[in-house]
Amino acid sequence: MYEFLYQLSHHAPLVIFMASVLDVFFLSGYILYGLATLGAVAMMHMSGMITVPEIIVAAVIGTVFGNQINYWLGRFFSTTIFIKKRIDTPRAQKAAAFLKTRGLLIYMIIGRFVTFFRPIHGVILGTLNINPYRVFIYDIILSILWVSLWLWVLLSGEFAIDALLTN
C-alpha cells in the first residue's frame, strides 16, 4: 500500500492545491477543514513525498485561487437568489458593516484567520464590488502569511516528533 501511495507522490502538489481551494471555497469550506489536510501534508512531507517549496507554491496558489473564485462569484452573481440567501444573513450583514468601518485589510485579515468566516468573506467582498486589484494583492500577501504560519506549525510538529523518536 505504501509503495502505491509513494508512486502517486508526484501528484501531491495537485492534491494540496485542490485541498487549499476546497478549504476556502464557500460551498465546501464549512465542511472540509484544513486540519485534516495539514495532517496529510505533514505525513507526505515526513515521508519525503513532497518538499517545502512544493507545499508553499501549491498551497498559496490554491488558497488565492479559491478566494478569487469566491470573490468573482459574489461579484457576478450578487443578484441571484442563491448568493443573496447567503449574504442576507445577520452575520454577513455584520461583516459588511465591519468592512465599512474597519477597512479592507483588517477585514481580510480576519477573513483569512477566522475559521468560520474564511469561506464567505470573499463572496461578501464581491457582492460589495470592492476593487478587485486591492482584493487580489491583499489576498496574495495574506495567503503567503497563512501558508507560512501553518507550514511553521507543521515543521515544528515534525521536529518535535523527530526529537521524541530519537530520544
C-alpha positions as CSV (number, residue, x, y, z in Angstrom):
1,M,0.0,0.0,0.0
2,Y,2.8,2.4,0.9
3,E,4.5,1.7,-2.4
4,F,1.3,2.5,-4.3
5,L,0.9,5.8,-2.4
6,Y,4.6,6.7,-3.0
7,Q,4.1,6.1,-6.7
8,L,1.4,8.8,-6.6
9,S,3.6,11.3,-4.8
10,H,4.3,13.3,-7.9
11,H,0.6,14.3,-7.7
12,A,1.0,15.6,-4.1
13,P,1.2,19.3,-5.1
14,L,-2.0,19.0,-7.1
15,V,-3.7,17.4,-4.1
16,I,-2.5,20.2,-1.9
17,F,-3.7,22.8,-4.4
18,M,-7.2,21.2,-4.6
19,A,-7.4,20.9,-0.8
20,S,-6.5,24.6,-0.4
21,V,-9.1,25.6,-2.9
22,L,-11.8,23.5,-1.3
23,D,-10.8,24.8,2.2
24,V,-11.7,28.3,1.3
25,F,-14.5,27.8,-1.3
26,F,-17.8,29.0,0.1
27,L,-19.7,25.8,-0.7
28,S,-17.2,23.4,0.7
29,G,-15.1,25.5,3.2
30,Y,-17.6,24.8,6.0
31,I,-17.4,21.1,5.5
32,L,-13.7,20.5,4.7
33,Y,-11.5,21.7,7.4
34,G,-7.8,22.4,6.9
35,L,-6.6,20.5,9.9
36,A,-7.1,17.1,8.2
37,T,-5.2,18.5,5.2
38,L,-2.4,19.7,7.4
39,G,-2.1,16.2,8.9
40,A,-1.9,14.6,5.4
41,V,0.6,17.2,4.2
42,A,2.7,16.6,7.3
43,M,2.7,12.8,6.6
44,M,3.7,13.4,2.9
45,H,6.5,15.7,3.9
46,M,7.8,13.4,6.6
47,S,7.9,10.5,4.2
48,G,9.7,12.6,1.6
49,M,6.9,12.7,-0.9
50,I,6.8,16.5,-1.1
51,T,9.2,19.3,-0.4
52,V,8.6,22.5,1.5
53,P,8.8,24.7,-1.7
54,E,6.2,22.5,-3.4
55,I,3.9,22.8,-0.3
56,I,4.3,26.6,-0.3
57,V,3.6,27.1,-4.0
58,A,0.7,24.7,-4.2
59,A,-1.0,25.9,-1.0
60,V,-0.6,29.6,-1.8
61,I,-1.8,29.3,-5.4
62,G,-4.7,27.1,-4.3
63,T,-5.7,29.5,-1.5
64,V,-5.6,32.6,-3.7
65,F,-7.5,30.7,-6.5
66,G,-10.2,29.6,-4.1
67,N,-10.6,33.1,-2.6
68,Q,-10.7,34.6,-6.1
69,I,-13.5,32.2,-7.1
70,N,-15.5,33.3,-4.1
71,Y,-14.9,37.0,-4.9
72,W,-15.9,36.7,-8.6
73,L,-18.9,34.5,-7.8
74,G,-20.1,37.3,-5.4
75,R,-19.4,40.0,-7.9
76,F,-21.1,38.4,-10.9
77,F,-23.9,36.6,-9.1
78,S,-24.7,39.1,-6.3
79,T,-28.3,39.5,-7.5
80,T,-29.1,35.8,-7.7
81,I,-31.2,34.1,-5.1
82,F,-28.5,31.6,-4.3
83,I,-25.9,34.3,-3.3
84,K,-28.5,36.6,-1.7
85,K,-29.6,33.8,0.6
86,R,-26.0,33.5,1.9
87,I,-25.4,37.3,2.1
88,D,-28.7,38.4,3.6
89,T,-27.9,36.8,6.9
90,P,-27.3,38.8,10.1
91,R,-23.7,37.5,10.3
92,A,-23.0,38.6,6.7
93,Q,-24.6,42.0,7.2
94,K,-22.4,42.4,10.4
95,A,-19.3,41.5,8.4
96,A,-20.2,44.0,5.7
97,A,-20.7,46.7,8.3
98,F,-17.3,45.8,9.9
99,L,-15.7,46.1,6.5
100,K,-17.0,49.7,6.1
101,T,-15.9,50.8,9.5
102,R,-12.5,49.0,9.8
103,G,-11.2,48.8,6.3
104,L,-10.4,46.2,3.7
105,L,-7.1,45.0,5.1
106,I,-8.4,44.3,8.7
107,Y,-11.5,42.7,7.2
108,M,-9.4,40.4,5.0
109,I,-7.0,39.5,7.9
110,I,-10.0,38.4,10.0
111,G,-11.5,36.7,6.9
112,R,-8.3,34.7,6.4
113,F,-7.6,33.7,10.0
114,V,-11.1,33.2,11.5
115,T,-12.2,29.7,10.5
116,F,-15.9,30.0,10.1
117,F,-15.6,33.4,8.3
118,R,-13.0,32.2,5.8
119,P,-15.3,30.6,3.2
120,I,-17.8,33.6,2.9
121,H,-15.6,36.7,3.2
122,G,-14.6,36.7,-0.4
123,V,-18.3,36.4,-1.6
124,I,-19.1,39.4,0.6
125,L,-16.3,41.4,-0.9
126,G,-17.5,40.5,-4.4
127,T,-21.1,41.5,-3.7
128,L,-20.0,44.9,-2.4
129,N,-17.9,45.5,-5.6
130,I,-14.7,46.1,-3.7
131,N,-11.8,46.9,-6.0
132,P,-10.6,43.5,-7.4
133,Y,-7.0,44.6,-7.7
134,R,-6.8,45.5,-4.0
135,V,-8.5,42.3,-3.0
136,F,-6.1,40.3,-5.2
137,I,-2.9,42.0,-3.8
138,Y,-4.1,41.6,-0.2
139,D,-5.1,38.1,-0.9
140,I,-1.7,37.1,-2.1
141,I,0.0,38.7,0.9
142,L,-2.4,37.1,3.4
143,S,-2.2,33.7,1.7
144,I,1.6,33.7,1.9
145,L,1.3,34.6,5.6
146,W,-1.4,32.0,6.1
147,V,0.6,29.2,4.5
148,S,3.8,30.2,6.2
149,L,2.0,30.1,9.6
150,W,0.7,26.6,9.0
151,L,3.9,25.4,7.5
152,W,5.7,26.6,10.6
153,V,3.2,24.6,12.7
154,L,3.7,21.6,10.5
155,L,7.5,21.7,10.6
156,S,7.6,22.4,14.4
157,G,5.5,19.4,14.9
158,E,7.7,17.3,12.7
159,F,10.8,18.4,14.5
160,A,9.1,17.7,17.9
161,I,8.1,14.2,16.7
162,D,11.7,13.6,15.4
163,A,13.1,14.7,18.8
164,L,10.8,12.4,20.7
165,L,11.6,9.4,18.5
166,T,15.4,9.9,18.7
167,N,15.5,10.3,22.5
